[in-house]
């Protein structure tokens, strides 16, 4: 029993050390798609050619506040820091987009194109991407609720959970460009489902740290140690 407890404790320590994400320092930003209010574009390209512009775009923060951005709203994802050029309130936000797909029959492929403001554009001294990390992972999810009417923690969590629709690593090189995310089969099926029902396709997004290469190495090494300890335990039993 003692050996089993030690093995479990070791596993917790190793896995905890290797997968725990970095925590942003107070007052500093970790965001993408900031400074997008009134500019840029959020477009869904279906079957390689038909383009739909978002009818609504916006964000919901960690306190459940929804900016209800409308057709030209800001769609920041991440933390807008209070101690750097973002001049925010240190709150984390997930973003969302709504598309009218009532005429999108027979969808076989989909790409989401989002504009990333350039350095100095629209009031953003450091551009749409600003982070303490070299890159952030932007991941898209299905949306069960209605961000056009809902606010609160329920919709905040909804925008960053459930079925994933695609992801992309973003960094400072994306400032001033279109970020294109190829959507997966689950997203294509959801677009078809929206076409056959409400005609509105919702998609949510969030950011997270991109694991450093050494993190994967630590994880593999940790798993190797756990395997060795398990074999030793079995031999001693």
C-alpha positions as CSV (number, residue, x, y, z in Angstrom):
1,X,0.0,0.0,0.0
2,X,2.8,2.4,0.9
3,X,4.5,1.8,-2.5
4,X,1.2,2.4,-4.3
5,X,0.8,5.7,-2.5
6,X,4.3,6.8,-3.3
7,X,3.8,5.9,-7.0
8,X,0.5,7.9,-7.1
9,X,2.2,10.9,-5.5
10,X,5.1,10.7,-7.9
11,X,2.7,10.6,-10.8
12,X,0.8,13.7,-9.6
13,X,4.1,15.6,-9.1
14,X,5.5,14.6,-12.5
15,X,2.3,15.3,-14.5
16,X,1.6,18.5,-12.5
17,X,5.1,19.8,-13.4
18,X,4.8,19.0,-17.0
19,X,1.3,20.0,-18.0
20,X,0.6,23.0,-15.8
21,X,0.1,26.0,-18.1
22,X,2.1,29.2,-17.5
23,X,0.1,31.9,-15.6
24,X,0.2,35.4,-17.0
25,X,1.9,38.1,-14.8
26,X,-0.5,40.6,-13.3
27,X,-1.2,43.5,-15.6
28,X,0.3,42.0,-18.8
29,X,-1.5,41.0,-21.9
30,X,-2.0,37.6,-23.5
31,X,-4.4,38.2,-26.4
32,X,-5.1,37.9,-30.0
33,X,-7.6,39.8,-32.3
34,X,-7.5,42.9,-30.0
35,X,-8.4,46.3,-31.5
36,X,-10.8,44.8,-34.0
37,X,-13.7,47.1,-33.2
38,X,-15.0,48.7,-36.4
39,X,-12.3,47.3,-38.6
40,X,-11.2,44.2,-40.3
41,X,-13.3,41.2,-41.2
42,X,-14.6,37.9,-39.9
43,X,-15.5,35.7,-42.8
44,X,-16.6,32.1,-43.4
45,X,-15.5,30.7,-46.7
46,X,-17.4,27.6,-47.8
47,X,-16.5,25.1,-50.5
48,X,-13.5,27.2,-51.4
49,X,-15.4,30.1,-52.8
50,X,-18.6,31.2,-51.2
51,X,-17.9,33.9,-48.5
52,X,-20.2,34.8,-45.6
53,X,-19.4,37.8,-43.4
54,X,-20.2,37.5,-39.7
55,X,-23.5,39.1,-38.9
56,X,-22.4,39.4,-35.3
57,X,-19.0,39.2,-33.5
58,X,-17.9,39.9,-30.0
59,X,-16.6,38.6,-26.7
60,X,-17.7,37.4,-23.2
61,X,-15.3,37.9,-20.3
62,X,-14.6,35.8,-17.2
63,X,-17.2,37.7,-15.2
64,X,-19.9,37.0,-17.8
65,X,-20.0,40.4,-19.4
66,X,-20.9,40.3,-23.1
67,X,-20.0,43.2,-25.3
68,X,-22.8,42.3,-27.8
69,X,-20.5,43.6,-30.5
70,X,-22.9,43.4,-33.4
71,X,-21.6,43.4,-37.0
72,X,-18.4,45.4,-36.4
73,X,-17.7,44.6,-32.7
74,X,-14.3,43.8,-31.1
75,X,-13.5,40.1,-31.0
76,X,-10.5,39.9,-28.7
77,X,-9.7,36.6,-27.2
78,X,-7.4,36.4,-24.1
79,X,-6.4,38.9,-21.5
80,X,-6.1,42.7,-22.1
81,X,-3.6,43.8,-19.6
82,X,-3.7,47.0,-17.5
83,X,0.1,47.6,-17.5
84,X,0.9,47.5,-21.2
85,X,-0.5,49.1,-24.4
86,X,-3.8,47.2,-24.2
87,X,-4.7,49.4,-21.2
88,X,-7.4,46.9,-20.1
89,X,-8.7,45.5,-16.9
90,X,-6.8,42.2,-16.7
91,X,-9.9,40.1,-17.5
92,X,-9.9,37.1,-19.8
93,X,-12.3,36.9,-22.7
94,X,-13.5,34.3,-25.1
95,X,-14.8,35.4,-28.5
96,X,-17.7,34.4,-30.8
97,X,-19.0,34.8,-34.3
98,X,-22.4,34.3,-35.9
99,X,-23.0,33.6,-39.6
100,X,-26.2,33.6,-41.6
101,X,-25.9,30.3,-43.5
102,X,-29.5,29.9,-44.7
103,X,-28.3,29.6,-48.3
104,X,-25.3,27.4,-47.6
105,X,-26.6,24.2,-49.1
106,X,-24.2,21.3,-49.5
107,X,-21.2,22.4,-47.5
108,X,-18.2,20.2,-47.9
109,X,-15.4,22.5,-46.5
110,X,-15.1,25.6,-44.4
111,X,-12.4,28.1,-43.5
112,X,-12.7,30.9,-41.0
113,X,-10.8,34.0,-41.9
114,X,-10.1,36.5,-39.1
115,X,-8.3,39.8,-39.4
116,X,-5.5,40.5,-37.0
117,X,-4.8,44.3,-36.7
118,X,-1.4,45.6,-37.5
119,X,1.0,47.3,-35.0
120,X,-0.3,50.8,-34.5
121,X,-3.6,50.2,-36.2
122,X,-7.0,51.3,-34.7
123,X,-5.3,52.4,-31.4
124,X,-3.4,49.3,-30.8
125,X,0.3,50.2,-30.3
126,X,1.4,46.5,-30.4
127,X,-1.1,45.1,-32.8
128,X,-3.9,42.5,-32.4
129,X,-1.5,39.9,-31.0
130,X,0.4,40.7,-27.8
131,X,1.7,38.1,-25.3
132,X,4.4,37.2,-22.9
133,X,4.7,34.0,-24.8
134,X,6.1,33.6,-28.3
135,X,2.8,32.2,-29.5
136,X,-0.7,31.4,-28.3
137,X,-3.0,28.5,-29.4
138,X,-6.4,29.8,-30.7
139,X,-9.0,27.0,-30.6
140,X,-12.5,27.1,-32.0
141,X,-15.5,25.4,-30.4
142,X,-19.2,24.7,-31.0
143,X,-21.7,27.0,-29.2
144,X,-24.8,25.6,-27.5
145,X,-26.2,28.8,-26.3
146,X,-27.0,32.1,-28.0
147,X,-24.2,34.7,-27.5
148,X,-26.4,37.3,-29.3
149,X,-28.8,37.3,-26.3
150,X,-26.9,35.5,-23.5
151,X,-24.5,36.8,-20.9
152,X,-23.0,35.3,-17.7
153,X,-20.6,32.5,-16.9
154,X,-22.6,29.9,-18.8
155,X,-22.1,31.4,-22.2
156,X,-18.4,32.3,-21.3
157,X,-17.7,28.7,-20.6
158,X,-19.8,27.6,-23.6
159,X,-17.5,29.5,-26.0
160,X,-14.5,27.5,-24.9
161,X,-15.8,23.9,-24.4
162,X,-17.5,21.1,-26.2
163,X,-16.7,19.9,-29.7
164,X,-13.5,21.5,-31.2
165,X,-13.8,23.0,-34.7
166,X,-10.2,23.7,-35.4
167,X,-7.1,25.5,-34.0
168,X,-4.1,27.5,-35.0
169,X,-1.0,28.9,-33.4
170,X,-0.8,32.7,-33.6
171,X,2.1,35.0,-32.9
172,X,3.3,38.5,-33.6
173,X,3.9,37.7,-37.3
174,X,0.2,37.5,-37.8
175,X,-0.3,41.2,-36.9
176,X,-1.6,43.0,-40.0
177,X,-2.8,39.9,-41.8
178,X,-5.7,37.5,-42.2
179,X,-5.5,34.4,-39.9
180,X,-7.1,31.4,-41.7
181,X,-8.3,28.4,-39.7
182,X,-9.5,25.4,-41.6
183,X,-12.6,24.0,-39.9
184,X,-13.0,20.2,-39.3
185,X,-15.7,17.8,-40.2
186,X,-17.6,18.5,-37.0
187,X,-17.8,22.2,-38.0
188,X,-18.9,21.3,-41.5
189,X,-21.7,19.1,-40.1
190,X,-22.8,21.9,-37.8
191,X,-23.0,24.3,-40.7
192,X,-25.2,21.8,-42.5
193,X,-27.3,21.4,-39.4
194,X,-27.7,25.2,-39.1
195,X,-28.7,25.5,-42.8
196,X,-31.4,22.9,-42.2
197,X,-32.7,24.5,-39.0
198,X,-32.2,28.1,-37.7
199,X,-30.0,29.3,-40.5
200,X,-27.5,30.7,-38.0
201,X,-24.1,29.1,-37.3
202,X,-22.3,30.1,-34.1
203,X,-18.6,29.5,-33.4
204,X,-16.6,30.3,-30.2
205,X,-12.9,30.8,-29.6
206,X,-10.4,30.9,-26.8
207,X,-6.6,31.1,-26.3
208,X,-4.2,29.0,-24.3
209,X,-0.4,28.7,-24.0
210,X,1.4,26.8,-26.8
211,X,3.4,24.0,-25.0
212,X,7.2,24.5,-25.4
213,X,9.1,21.6,-26.9
214,X,10.9,21.0,-23.6
215,X,7.5,20.5,-22.0
216,X,6.8,17.4,-24.2
217,X,10.3,16.1,-23.4
218,X,9.6,16.5,-19.6
219,X,6.3,14.7,-20.1
220,X,7.8,11.8,-21.9
221,X,10.6,11.5,-19.4
222,X,8.1,11.6,-16.5
223,X,6.0,8.8,-18.1
224,X,9.2,6.8,-18.5
225,X,10.0,7.2,-14.8
226,X,6.4,6.1,-13.9
227,X,6.7,3.0,-16.1
228,X,10.0,2.1,-14.5
229,X,8.6,2.6,-11.0
230,X,5.6,0.4,-11.9
231,X,7.8,-2.4,-13.1
232,X,9.9,-2.2,-9.9
233,X,6.7,-2.4,-7.8
234,X,5.5,-5.4,-9.7
235,X,8.8,-7.2,-9.4
236,X,8.9,-6.6,-5.7
237,X,5.3,-7.8,-5.2
